[in-house]
């Protein structure tokens, strides 16, 4: 079976859709960031980024997910979100 590959526009769109789905299902806003050393740069997701404190979770070497609302979720819900986001990124990076 052939693996899917995505352009950066496809990736951004998939992450935006995931952020929307997370907002609808769990009522929290998340955004995705690109990691440049110690610096994080907005990439996709919630555009109205609330001022911190927000917690950043590294998804891989290049991307992370950020929200100030992790406390609203149970451990299983948080793990499911992180796992799904990682699978999207893995699909994108496999070329």
C-alpha positions as CSV (number, residue, x, y, z in Angstrom):
1,X,0.0,0.0,0.0
2,X,1.4,3.4,-0.9
3,X,1.9,5.9,1.8
4,X,0.3,9.3,1.6
5,X,2.6,12.4,1.3
6,X,1.5,15.9,1.9
7,X,2.7,19.4,1.0
8,X,3.2,22.0,3.7
9,X,-0.2,23.5,2.7
10,X,-1.8,20.1,3.2
11,X,-0.1,19.7,6.6
12,X,-1.2,23.2,7.7
13,X,-4.8,22.4,6.6
14,X,-4.9,19.0,8.4
15,X,-3.5,20.6,11.6
16,X,-6.1,23.4,11.4
17,X,-8.9,20.8,11.0
18,X,-7.5,18.9,14.0
19,X,-7.5,22.1,16.1
20,X,-11.1,22.7,15.1
21,X,-12.1,19.1,15.9
22,X,-10.3,19.4,19.3
23,X,-12.2,22.6,20.0
24,X,-15.5,21.1,19.1
25,X,-15.0,17.8,21.0
26,X,-13.1,18.9,24.1
27,X,-13.9,22.7,24.2
28,X,-10.2,23.7,24.3
29,X,-8.2,25.8,21.9
30,X,-4.9,24.5,20.7
31,X,-2.3,25.8,18.2
32,X,0.6,24.1,16.5
33,X,4.1,25.6,16.5
34,X,7.2,25.0,14.5
35,X,10.3,24.6,16.7
36,X,13.4,26.6,15.9
37,X,15.8,25.8,18.7
38,X,14.3,27.4,21.8
39,X,11.9,29.6,19.8
40,X,8.4,28.5,18.9
41,X,6.7,30.0,15.8
42,X,2.9,29.8,15.3
43,X,2.1,27.4,12.4
44,X,-1.6,26.3,12.6
45,X,-4.7,26.1,14.8
46,X,-6.3,28.7,17.0
47,X,-5.5,32.1,15.7
48,X,-6.5,34.1,18.8
49,X,-3.7,32.9,20.9
50,X,-4.4,33.8,24.5
51,X,-1.6,35.0,26.6
52,X,0.2,32.5,28.7
53,X,0.6,30.5,30.8
54,X,0.4,27.8,28.1
55,X,2.1,24.5,28.1
56,X,4.0,23.3,25.0
57,X,4.3,19.6,24.2
58,X,6.9,18.6,21.7
59,X,5.4,16.3,19.0
60,X,8.7,15.7,17.2
61,X,11.9,17.6,16.4
62,X,10.1,20.2,14.3
63,X,6.6,20.7,15.7
64,X,4.8,21.1,19.0
65,X,1.2,21.6,20.3
66,X,0.4,24.4,22.7
67,X,-2.6,25.3,24.9
68,X,-3.3,26.8,28.3
69,X,-6.2,24.5,28.7
70,X,-4.6,21.0,29.2
71,X,-6.0,20.9,32.7
72,X,-9.5,20.6,31.3
73,X,-8.7,17.2,29.8
74,X,-8.1,13.8,31.4
75,X,-4.8,12.0,30.8
76,X,-6.4,9.6,28.2
77,X,-7.9,12.5,26.2
78,X,-4.6,14.4,26.2
79,X,-2.7,11.2,25.1
80,X,-5.3,10.7,22.3
81,X,-4.8,14.2,21.0
82,X,-1.0,14.0,21.1
83,X,-1.0,10.6,19.4
84,X,-3.3,11.7,16.6
85,X,-1.3,14.9,16.0
86,X,1.9,12.8,15.9
87,X,0.4,10.5,13.3
88,X,-0.5,13.4,11.1
89,X,3.1,14.7,11.3
90,X,4.5,11.2,10.6
91,X,2.4,10.9,7.5
92,X,3.6,14.3,6.3
93,X,7.3,13.5,6.9
94,X,7.2,10.0,5.2
95,X,8.0,10.8,1.6
